[in-house]
Amino acid sequence: MTSDPWNDHPLRVLVVDDDHDSADSTAIHLSLLGYPVRLAQDSQEALSVASTWQPDLALLDLGMQRIDGILLARALREVPGLAGLELVAVAGITELQAQAQVEGFRAYLLKPMELPALLRVLDDIAQRKGRVRPRETMPGAERIGAARVRRPKSACLELAARSRDWMLRAGYVASLSRRLGAGTRAELPATRALIARWRSVVQEGRVRIARGNARKAIWLA
C-alpha cells in the first residue's frame, strides 16, 4: 500500500521575532498552509521552545533587542538534537546579509516579508531534507493555539480571510469549518442527553396527565 504524501510530516517552523504583529502574521500564514508553527518573542523563549519542540527550521529576526538573531543562531546550534537546524534570517536592512551568510543562514529575507519568497525558501529546504510540502489548503490555524505562546491576534485571521491569495482564503475557510465542526461534534453528546432528558420529562408529564384523567373519570362515575 502506498503512503499518502500528505500524511508525511512537513517542516516544523520556529518563528522568532520581538515584533508581535510580524511574528503573528507569519505564523498564521504558515499554519494555514499546513506547517506546524511555534512562536517565540525573544532569544530565551526561542531556546526553551527549540530544546523541547525540536524544529526543522527557524526564522530569526536579526534585529531583536538584547540577544540578536546572529547570537541566537550560534546558541541554537549548541542545543542537543539541533545540529541540522536550518536557519533563515529576517531583517529590515540589507547590511547584515554578508554576516548572515558567514554564519550559515540558508536564506536572507527582507521585511516586510513576502509570502511567495518565504515559500520558495521552505520548498528548497524541504527538498534538501526530503520532506513534503503540506497541502496548500490544509487547515491548521488551531495549531498555533496549542503552542505555549500567546495566540495570534484576530487581526491576523482577518488578514488571511481578506487576502487576495486564494490559497490563504481557502485555508482560512477550511480551518474555520473544521473548528466549527469540531465544536458541533463536542456539543452533540450534551445535546442528545438534553433531548433524552426532556423526552423523559414529557413522558412523565403524559403519565401524570393520564393518571389525573383516570382519577377524574372515576370521580365523575
N, C-alpha and C positions, 0 to 999 in steps of 0.2 A: 504494500500500500504506500503510495507516495504521500509525503507530508505536505500540508498546506503551508505555502510560504508565508502567509500572514500570521501563522502561529509561531514563527521564529521570533526571537526577542530582538526588537530594534535597539538602536543605540540609547543608552541611558545618559541623559544630558544634565549636567550640573550648571546652573546659571548663577554667576557670582557678580553682583553689581550693587553698589550702595545707592544707586538711583532707583527708587522703588518702582516708579512708573515704567521705566525702561525694562527692568527685570520682569515685572508682571506681564508686560506686553509680549516680550519674547517668550516667556514661559507658556502663556495661554495659547499663543500661535503654535508652538511646537507640540503642546499637549493635544490641541485639536487635530493635529496631523498625525497623532498616534505615538509620539515619542514620550517615554517615561521621563518626567522632569522633576528636579528638586531645585529650590531657590535658596540662596544664601546672601545675606546683606553685607557681610564683611568676611575678612580672611579667617577669623577664628571660627565662625559658624561654618564656613566652607570646609575647613579641615575636619570639623566634627562630622558633618554630613558625609563627606567623602570617605572617611575612615569606616563608617558603618554601612553606607549605601553602595560603595564601590562603583562609581560612574565610569562610563567608557570615554566620555568627552567632557571637558569643562570649558565653558565660555567665560573668560575672565576679563573684567573691566580693568584696564591698566592704570586708570586714574583714580583708584579708590584711595580714601584717606588712610592714615596710619600705615598699614601694610599694603603696598600697591600690588598689581597683578603680576609683575615680574617676580617679586619676592615670594608671592603666594605660589607661583608655578614651581619654584625651587622647593618649597616646603611640601607641596602636594606629591612631588616625585619621591619624597622620603617616606611617604605613608606606605605601610606594608600592603602589597597587593595592587598598587597603582603604578608600577613601573611602566606599564604600557598605556598609561593615560594619555589621550590625545588632547592637546591644548589649542584653543582658538582665542586670539586676542581681539578685544573690542576697545576702541578708543575714539576720542573726538578729534584727535590730531594725527598727522602722518609722521611726525618726528620720531616716534618710538618704533617704527616698523623695522628698522635695521636691528635694533636691540632685541626685538621680539624674535626675529629670525635666528639670531645667535643663540637665544635661549631655547630654541627648539619648538616654537609655536608653529602649528601646521598652517594657519592662515591668519590674516590680519583684516578685520572688518571695521569700517568707519561708522560712527554714529552720525545720524540715526541709521540704524542697521536695516538694510533692505532684505526682506524675507527671501526672495529668489537667490540672492548671493549666499545667504546662510544655508539654504537647502542644497546648493551646489557643493558647498564645503562638506555638509553632512553626508551627501551621496558619495563623495570621494572617499571620505573616511570609512563609510560603511563598506565600500568595495574593498578597501585595503584590509579591513578586518573580516571580510567575508560575511558581513551581516546584511540583512534585508531591510530595505527602506519600508516603513509602515504604510498601510493603505492610506491614500490621501484624504479620504473622508472618514477615517476611523475615529469614532468619538472617544474622547479621553479627557475632557476638562475636569472631570471629577477626580482625576489622579492627583491634581495639584492639591485638592482638599485633603488628600491622605497624607501629604508630607507634613513634617513637623515644623512648618513655617507658616507665616500668615497667608491667607487665601488671596488670590488676585482680586483686584477691585472690580466692581460691576462695570465700571467704565471700560475695562479691557474686554469683557464679554460683549458689551455694546459695540466696541470697535470691531470685533470679529464678526458680529452679526451684520454690521453695515459695510463690511469690507467689499470692495469690488471683485475680490478674488473669489470665484465661485467655490473653490475647494474649501476655503475657510468658512464661507457661509454655510455650505453643505455640512461641514464638520460640526459647526455650531448647532445647526438644526438637529442633526443626528444625536449629538450629545444631549441636547435638551430633551429630545424624545425619549432617549434611554433613561434619563433621570426621572422623567415623569412616569414612564412605565414601571421603573423600579419602585417608585413611591406608591403607585397604584397596587402593585403586587404585594407590597408590605402592608397596605391597609386592607387588602382583601380578606384575610382571616378575621380581622376585627369586625369588618362589615358583615361577614357571614354569621359571626357569633351574635351580632346585634339583631340581625334578621331572625335568627333562630329564637332569640330571647323574646322578641316581640310576637313571633308566632305562638310561643308558649303563653304569653300574656293574653293574646287574642283567644286562644283555645280555652284558657282558664275562664275568661270572661264569658265565652259562649256557654261553658258548662254551668256557670253561676246563673246566667240568664235562663237556661233550660230548667235548672232546679227551682228558680223563682217562679217561672211559669207553671211548673208542675205543682208547686205548693198552692199557687193562686188557683189553679184549676181544681185542686182537691177542695180548697176552701169554698170555691163557688159551688161545687157539687153538694 
